[in-house]
Protein backbone atom coordinates (compact mmCIF):
# COMPACT_ATOMS: atom_id res chain seq x y z
CA UNK A 1 0.00 0.00 0.00
CA UNK A 2 1.26 3.41 -0.94
CA UNK A 3 -0.76 5.43 1.52
CA UNK A 4 -1.96 8.95 0.96
CA UNK A 5 0.39 11.21 -0.96
CA UNK A 6 0.23 14.81 0.16
CA UNK A 7 1.90 17.66 -1.62
CA UNK A 8 2.85 20.80 0.25
CA UNK A 9 1.77 23.93 -1.53
CA UNK A 10 4.27 26.78 -1.35
CA UNK A 11 1.46 29.27 -0.62
CA UNK A 12 -0.07 27.18 2.18
CA UNK A 13 -0.26 28.76 5.61
CA UNK A 14 1.82 27.12 8.33
CA UNK A 15 0.00 24.96 10.86
CA UNK A 16 0.43 27.45 13.69
CA UNK A 17 -1.02 30.41 11.79
CA UNK A 18 -4.45 30.27 13.50
CA UNK A 19 -6.20 29.89 10.11
CA UNK A 20 -4.74 33.03 8.65
CA UNK A 21 -5.94 35.36 11.39
CA UNK A 22 -2.95 37.65 10.90
CA UNK A 23 -3.36 37.98 7.14
CA UNK A 24 -6.33 40.17 6.15
CA UNK A 25 -6.86 38.44 2.80
CA UNK A 26 -7.56 35.16 4.63
CA UNK A 27 -10.40 36.46 6.77
CA UNK A 28 -12.88 33.59 7.00
CA UNK A 29 -15.69 35.61 8.56
CA UNK A 30 -15.67 38.25 5.84
CA UNK A 31 -15.32 36.02 2.78
CA UNK A 32 -17.33 32.88 3.46
CA UNK A 33 -20.52 34.30 4.96
CA UNK A 34 -19.86 32.52 8.26
CA UNK A 35 -18.24 33.54 11.49
CA UNK A 36 -18.49 36.60 13.71
CA UNK A 37 -19.39 39.04 10.94
CA UNK A 38 -22.30 36.94 9.69
CA UNK A 39 -23.87 36.28 13.09
CA UNK A 40 -24.63 39.97 13.61
CA UNK A 41 -26.98 40.22 10.64
CA UNK A 42 -30.30 38.59 9.83
CA UNK A 43 -30.39 36.37 6.80
CA UNK A 44 -33.50 35.41 4.82
CA UNK A 45 -33.22 31.86 6.16
CA UNK A 46 -33.37 33.06 9.78
CA UNK A 47 -36.30 35.35 9.00
CA UNK A 48 -38.15 32.50 7.24
CA UNK A 49 -37.61 30.19 10.19
CA UNK A 50 -38.87 32.83 12.61
CA UNK A 51 -42.00 33.33 10.50
CA UNK A 52 -42.58 29.56 10.41
CA UNK A 53 -42.29 29.30 14.19
CA UNK A 54 -44.82 32.12 14.68
CA UNK A 55 -47.22 30.53 12.18
CA UNK A 56 -46.92 27.17 13.95
CA UNK A 57 -47.66 28.73 17.35
CA UNK A 58 -50.71 30.56 15.98
CA UNK A 59 -51.96 27.40 14.23
CA UNK A 60 -51.50 25.38 17.41
CA UNK A 61 -53.42 27.97 19.46
CA UNK A 62 -56.26 28.06 16.91
CA UNK A 63 -56.49 24.26 16.75
CA UNK A 64 -56.49 24.02 20.54
CA UNK A 65 -59.26 26.63 20.76
CA UNK A 66 -61.39 24.72 18.22
CA UNK A 67 -60.87 21.42 20.07
CA UNK A 68 -61.77 23.02 23.42
CA UNK A 69 -65.00 24.43 21.97
CA UNK A 70 -65.99 21.04 20.54
CA UNK A 71 -65.16 19.04 23.66
DRENLO-404430 format. One record per atom (N, C-alpha, C): x, y, z; residue number from 1; atom name. Coordinates in nm, 2 decimals, always signed. Each point is the difference from the previous one (the first is absolute). Example, Ala and Ser with C-alpha at 12.3 -4.5 7.8 and 13.67 -1.06 7.14 Angstrom:
# residues 2
+--------+--------+--------+-----+-------+
|   east |  north |     up | num | atome |
+--------+--------+--------+-----+-------+
|  +1.32 |  -0.57 |  +0.78 |   1 |     N |
|  -0.09 |  +0.12 |  +0.00 |   1 |    CA |
|  +0.09 |  +0.12 |  +0.00 |   1 |     C |
|  -0.04 |  +0.11 |  -0.07 |   2 |     N |
|  +0.09 |  +0.11 |  +0.00 |   2 |    CA |
|  -0.08 |  +0.11 |  +0.08 |   2 |     C |
+--------+--------+--------+-----+-------+
This chain:
# residues 71
+--------+--------+--------+-----+-------+
|   east |  north |     up | num | atome |
+--------+--------+--------+-----+-------+
|  +0.08 |  -0.12 |  +0.00 |   1 |     N |
|  -0.08 |  +0.12 |  +0.00 |   1 |    CA |
|  +0.09 |  +0.12 |  +0.00 |   1 |     C |
|  -0.04 |  +0.10 |  -0.09 |   2 |     N |
|  +0.08 |  +0.12 |  +0.00 |   2 |    CA |
|  -0.04 |  +0.10 |  +0.11 |   2 |     C |
|  -0.12 |  +0.00 |  +0.04 |   3 |     N |
|  -0.05 |  +0.10 |  +0.09 |   3 |    CA |
|  -0.04 |  +0.13 |  -0.07 |   3 |     C |
|  -0.03 |  +0.10 |  +0.07 |   4 |     N |
|  -0.05 |  +0.12 |  -0.05 |   4 |    CA |
|  +0.12 |  +0.09 |  -0.03 |   4 |     C |
|  +0.01 |  +0.05 |  -0.13 |   5 |     N |
|  +0.11 |  +0.09 |  -0.04 |   5 |    CA |
|  -0.05 |  +0.14 |  +0.02 |   5 |     C |
|  +0.07 |  +0.08 |  +0.07 |   6 |     N |
|  -0.04 |  +0.14 |  +0.03 |   6 |    CA |
|  +0.11 |  +0.09 |  -0.06 |   6 |     C |
|  -0.04 |  +0.10 |  -0.07 |   7 |     N |
|  +0.10 |  +0.10 |  -0.05 |   7 |    CA |
|  -0.01 |  +0.12 |  +0.08 |   7 |     C |
|  +0.11 |  +0.07 |  +0.03 |   8 |     N |
|  +0.00 |  +0.12 |  +0.08 |   8 |    CA |
|  +0.00 |  +0.12 |  -0.10 |   8 |     C |
|  -0.11 |  +0.08 |  +0.00 |   9 |     N |
|  +0.00 |  +0.11 |  -0.08 |   9 |    CA |
|  +0.09 |  +0.11 |  +0.05 |   9 |     C |
|  +0.07 |  +0.07 |  -0.08 |  10 |     N |
|  +0.09 |  +0.11 |  +0.05 |  10 |    CA |
|  -0.08 |  +0.12 |  +0.06 |  10 |     C |
|  -0.13 |  +0.02 |  -0.05 |  11 |     N |
|  -0.07 |  +0.11 |  +0.06 |  11 |    CA |
|  -0.09 |  -0.04 |  +0.12 |  11 |     C |
|  +0.01 |  -0.13 |  +0.05 |  12 |     N |
|  -0.08 |  -0.04 |  +0.11 |  12 |    CA |
|  +0.05 |  +0.07 |  +0.13 |  12 |     C |
|  -0.10 |  +0.03 |  +0.08 |  13 |     N |
|  +0.03 |  +0.06 |  +0.13 |  13 |    CA |
|  +0.06 |  -0.11 |  +0.09 |  13 |     C |
|  +0.10 |  +0.04 |  +0.09 |  14 |     N |
|  +0.05 |  -0.10 |  +0.09 |  14 |    CA |
|  -0.10 |  -0.04 |  +0.10 |  14 |     C |
|  +0.02 |  -0.12 |  +0.07 |  15 |     N |
|  -0.10 |  -0.05 |  +0.09 |  15 |    CA |
|  -0.03 |  +0.08 |  +0.12 |  15 |     C |
|  +0.09 |  +0.08 |  +0.04 |  16 |     N |
|  -0.02 |  +0.09 |  +0.12 |  16 |    CA |
|  -0.05 |  +0.14 |  -0.03 |  16 |     C |
|  -0.05 |  +0.02 |  -0.12 |  17 |     N |
|  -0.04 |  +0.13 |  -0.04 |  17 |    CA |
|  -0.14 |  +0.04 |  +0.05 |  17 |     C |
|  -0.07 |  -0.08 |  +0.07 |  18 |     N |
|  -0.13 |  +0.03 |  +0.05 |  18 |    CA |
|  -0.10 |  +0.03 |  -0.12 |  18 |     C |
|  +0.01 |  -0.08 |  -0.10 |  19 |     N |
|  -0.09 |  +0.01 |  -0.12 |  19 |    CA |
|  +0.01 |  +0.13 |  -0.07 |  19 |     C |
|  +0.12 |  +0.06 |  +0.00 |  20 |     N |
|  +0.02 |  +0.12 |  -0.08 |  20 |    CA |
|  -0.06 |  +0.13 |  +0.07 |  20 |     C |
|  -0.01 |  -0.01 |  +0.14 |  21 |     N |
|  -0.05 |  +0.12 |  +0.07 |  21 |    CA |
|  +0.08 |  +0.12 |  -0.01 |  21 |     C |
|  +0.13 |  -0.01 |  -0.03 |  22 |     N |
|  +0.09 |  +0.12 |  -0.01 |  22 |    CA |
|  +0.00 |  +0.05 |  -0.14 |  22 |     C |
|  -0.05 |  -0.07 |  -0.10 |  23 |     N |
|  +0.00 |  +0.05 |  -0.14 |  23 |    CA |
|  -0.14 |  +0.04 |  -0.03 |  23 |     C |
|  -0.02 |  +0.13 |  -0.04 |  24 |     N |
|  -0.13 |  +0.05 |  -0.02 |  24 |    CA |
|  -0.07 |  -0.07 |  -0.12 |  24 |     C |
|  +0.08 |  -0.04 |  -0.10 |  25 |     N |
|  -0.07 |  -0.07 |  -0.12 |  25 |    CA |
|  -0.05 |  -0.13 |  +0.03 |  25 |     C |
|  +0.03 |  -0.06 |  +0.12 |  26 |     N |
|  -0.05 |  -0.13 |  +0.03 |  26 |    CA |
|  -0.10 |  +0.00 |  +0.11 |  26 |     C |
|  -0.08 |  +0.11 |  +0.01 |  27 |     N |
|  -0.10 |  +0.02 |  +0.10 |  27 |    CA |
|  -0.12 |  -0.09 |  -0.03 |  27 |     C |
|  -0.02 |  -0.10 |  +0.08 |  28 |     N |
|  -0.11 |  -0.10 |  -0.03 |  28 |    CA |
|  -0.13 |  +0.06 |  +0.02 |  28 |     C |
|  -0.02 |  +0.09 |  +0.10 |  29 |     N |
|  -0.13 |  +0.05 |  +0.04 |  29 |    CA |
|  -0.05 |  +0.10 |  -0.11 |  29 |     C |
|  +0.09 |  +0.07 |  -0.07 |  30 |     N |
|  -0.04 |  +0.09 |  -0.10 |  30 |    CA |
|  -0.02 |  -0.06 |  -0.13 |  30 |     C |
|  +0.07 |  -0.11 |  -0.04 |  31 |     N |
|  -0.01 |  -0.05 |  -0.13 |  31 |    CA |
|  -0.10 |  -0.11 |  -0.02 |  31 |     C |
|  -0.02 |  -0.08 |  +0.10 |  32 |     N |
|  -0.08 |  -0.12 |  -0.01 |  32 |    CA |
|  -0.15 |  +0.01 |  +0.04 |  32 |     C |
|  -0.04 |  +0.11 |  +0.06 |  33 |     N |
|  -0.13 |  +0.02 |  +0.05 |  33 |    CA |
|  -0.03 |  -0.07 |  +0.13 |  33 |     C |
|  +0.11 |  -0.04 |  +0.07 |  34 |     N |
|  -0.02 |  -0.07 |  +0.13 |  34 |    CA |
|  +0.10 |  +0.07 |  +0.09 |  34 |     C |
|  -0.02 |  -0.02 |  +0.13 |  35 |     N |
|  +0.09 |  +0.05 |  +0.10 |  35 |    CA |
|  -0.07 |  +0.12 |  +0.07 |  35 |     C |
|  +0.09 |  +0.08 |  +0.07 |  36 |     N |
|  -0.05 |  +0.11 |  +0.08 |  36 |    CA |
|  -0.07 |  +0.11 |  -0.08 |  36 |     C |
|  +0.04 |  +0.03 |  -0.12 |  37 |     N |
|  -0.06 |  +0.10 |  -0.08 |  37 |    CA |
|  -0.14 |  -0.04 |  -0.04 |  37 |     C |
|  -0.02 |  -0.12 |  -0.03 |  38 |     N |
|  -0.13 |  -0.05 |  -0.05 |  38 |    CA |
|  -0.10 |  -0.01 |  +0.11 |  38 |     C |
|  +0.04 |  -0.03 |  +0.12 |  39 |     N |
|  -0.10 |  -0.02 |  +0.11 |  39 |    CA |
|  -0.06 |  +0.13 |  +0.05 |  39 |     C |
|  +0.05 |  +0.11 |  -0.04 |  40 |     N |
|  -0.06 |  +0.13 |  +0.04 |  40 |    CA |
|  -0.12 |  +0.04 |  -0.09 |  40 |     C |
|  -0.02 |  -0.06 |  -0.11 |  41 |     N |
|  -0.10 |  +0.04 |  -0.10 |  41 |    CA |
|  -0.10 |  -0.11 |  -0.02 |  41 |     C |
|  -0.12 |  +0.04 |  -0.03 |  42 |     N |
|  -0.11 |  -0.09 |  -0.03 |  42 |    CA |
|  +0.01 |  -0.04 |  -0.14 |  42 |     C |
|  -0.02 |  -0.13 |  -0.02 |  43 |     N |
|  +0.00 |  -0.05 |  -0.14 |  43 |    CA |
|  -0.14 |  -0.04 |  -0.03 |  43 |     C |
|  -0.03 |  -0.02 |  -0.13 |  44 |     N |
|  -0.14 |  -0.04 |  -0.04 |  44 |    CA |
|  -0.04 |  -0.13 |  +0.06 |  44 |     C |
|  +0.10 |  -0.09 |  +0.02 |  45 |     N |
|  -0.03 |  -0.13 |  +0.06 |  45 |    CA |
|  -0.05 |  +0.01 |  +0.14 |  45 |     C |
|  +0.07 |  +0.08 |  +0.08 |  46 |     N |
|  -0.04 |  +0.03 |  +0.14 |  46 |    CA |
|  -0.13 |  +0.06 |  +0.01 |  46 |     C |
|  -0.03 |  +0.10 |  -0.09 |  47 |     N |
|  -0.13 |  +0.06 |  +0.00 |  47 |    CA |
|  -0.11 |  -0.09 |  -0.04 |  47 |     C |
|  +0.03 |  -0.09 |  -0.10 |  48 |     N |
|  -0.10 |  -0.10 |  -0.04 |  48 |    CA |
|  -0.03 |  -0.10 |  +0.12 |  48 |     C |
|  +0.10 |  -0.04 |  +0.07 |  49 |     N |
|  -0.02 |  -0.09 |  +0.11 |  49 |    CA |
|  -0.08 |  +0.06 |  +0.11 |  49 |     C |
|  +0.03 |  +0.13 |  +0.03 |  50 |     N |
|  -0.08 |  +0.07 |  +0.10 |  50 |    CA |
|  -0.14 |  +0.02 |  -0.04 |  50 |     C |
|  -0.03 |  +0.02 |  -0.12 |  51 |     N |
|  -0.14 |  +0.01 |  -0.05 |  51 |    CA |
|  -0.07 |  -0.13 |  +0.01 |  51 |     C |
|  +0.07 |  -0.11 |  -0.03 |  52 |     N |
|  -0.06 |  -0.13 |  +0.01 |  52 |    CA |
|  -0.03 |  -0.04 |  +0.15 |  52 |     C |
|  +0.09 |  +0.04 |  +0.09 |  53 |     N |
|  -0.03 |  -0.03 |  +0.14 |  53 |    CA |
|  -0.12 |  +0.08 |  +0.05 |  53 |     C |
|  -0.02 |  +0.12 |  -0.04 |  54 |     N |
|  -0.11 |  +0.08 |  +0.04 |  54 |    CA |
|  -0.13 |  -0.06 |  -0.06 |  54 |     C |
|  +0.01 |  -0.04 |  -0.13 |  55 |     N |
|  -0.12 |  -0.06 |  -0.06 |  55 |    CA |
|  -0.04 |  -0.13 |  +0.07 |  55 |     C |
|  +0.10 |  -0.08 |  +0.03 |  56 |     N |
|  -0.03 |  -0.12 |  +0.07 |  56 |    CA |
|  -0.07 |  +0.02 |  +0.14 |  56 |     C |
|  +0.05 |  +0.10 |  +0.07 |  57 |     N |
|  -0.06 |  +0.03 |  +0.13 |  57 |    CA |
|  -0.14 |  +0.05 |  -0.01 |  57 |     C |
|  -0.03 |  +0.09 |  -0.10 |  58 |     N |
|  -0.13 |  +0.05 |  -0.02 |  58 |    CA |
|  -0.09 |  -0.12 |  -0.05 |  58 |     C |
|  +0.04 |  -0.09 |  -0.08 |  59 |     N |
|  -0.08 |  -0.11 |  -0.05 |  59 |    CA |
|  -0.03 |  -0.09 |  +0.12 |  59 |     C |
|  +0.10 |  -0.03 |  +0.09 |  60 |     N |
|  -0.02 |  -0.08 |  +0.11 |  60 |    CA |
|  -0.10 |  +0.06 |  +0.09 |  60 |     C |
|  +0.01 |  +0.13 |  +0.03 |  61 |     N |
|  -0.10 |  +0.07 |  +0.09 |  61 |    CA |
|  -0.14 |  -0.01 |  -0.06 |  61 |     C |
|  -0.01 |  +0.02 |  -0.13 |  62 |     N |
|  -0.14 |  +0.00 |  -0.07 |  62 |    CA |
|  -0.05 |  -0.14 |  +0.01 |  62 |     C |
|  +0.08 |  -0.11 |  -0.03 |  63 |     N |
|  -0.05 |  -0.13 |  +0.01 |  63 |    CA |
|  -0.04 |  -0.04 |  +0.14 |  63 |     C |
|  +0.07 |  +0.04 |  +0.09 |  64 |     N |
|  -0.03 |  -0.03 |  +0.14 |  64 |    CA |
|  -0.13 |  +0.07 |  +0.04 |  64 |     C |
|  -0.02 |  +0.12 |  -0.04 |  65 |     N |
|  -0.13 |  +0.07 |  +0.03 |  65 |    CA |
|  -0.12 |  -0.07 |  -0.07 |  65 |     C |
|  +0.02 |  -0.05 |  -0.12 |  66 |     N |
|  -0.11 |  -0.07 |  -0.07 |  66 |    CA |
|  -0.03 |  -0.13 |  +0.08 |  66 |     C |
|  +0.10 |  -0.07 |  +0.04 |  67 |     N |
|  -0.02 |  -0.13 |  +0.07 |  67 |    CA |
|  -0.06 |  +0.03 |  +0.13 |  67 |     C |
|  +0.04 |  +0.10 |  +0.07 |  68 |     N |
|  -0.07 |  +0.03 |  +0.13 |  68 |    CA |
|  -0.14 |  +0.04 |  -0.01 |  68 |     C |
|  -0.04 |  +0.07 |  -0.11 |  69 |     N |
|  -0.14 |  +0.03 |  -0.02 |  69 |    CA |
|  -0.08 |  -0.12 |  -0.04 |  69 |     C |
|  +0.06 |  -0.10 |  -0.07 |  70 |     N |
|  -0.08 |  -0.12 |  -0.04 |  70 |    CA |
|  -0.02 |  -0.09 |  +0.13 |  70 |     C |
|  +0.11 |  -0.01 |  +0.07 |  71 |     N |
|  -0.01 |  -0.10 |  +0.12 |  71 |    CA |
|  -0.05 |  +0.08 |  +0.11 |  71 |     C |
+--------+--------+--------+-----+-------+
